[in-house]
């Protein structure tokens, strides 16, 4: 029994020693987060002697100087370009968009018989002229030819689509309705119906 009494204090002593050791390790770990590294505190900025601290004056100056320039900077959607490049880019864009249509303004201007006779030389061109009016309103073409043709243009891709031709034509302006009627009459007059 004497041996049991002697073992108990030894076990308690070990538990207390391990507890103290755990506390010391936790304190050492916590100190590593709060203390700066010694090497970092030795680094000093290299500031010239001419440097003057002016924090008290910062923001107090009222500079209204203007800098004249003969260059206009324009953001074209993909980058900043100078004035000449911007003019060229806009010109190319306008030419590209107008070449996508048989009649680029058939949604805004009434077509004349002379315009139609000048541009429409065959049934295929006539069909494109009529269908471009429908395409501007997002008509979902059922034929692969027109679907592929208009599908190549961003302006058409981004439109919500409608497959019902009557719904589309109900959204036409008076100018568009008249132009479709004129183009269909031209088709009939040439036997292309």
Order of alpha helices (4+ residues) and beta strands (2+ residues): alpha-alpha-beta-beta-alpha-alpha-alpha-alpha-alpha-alpha-alpha
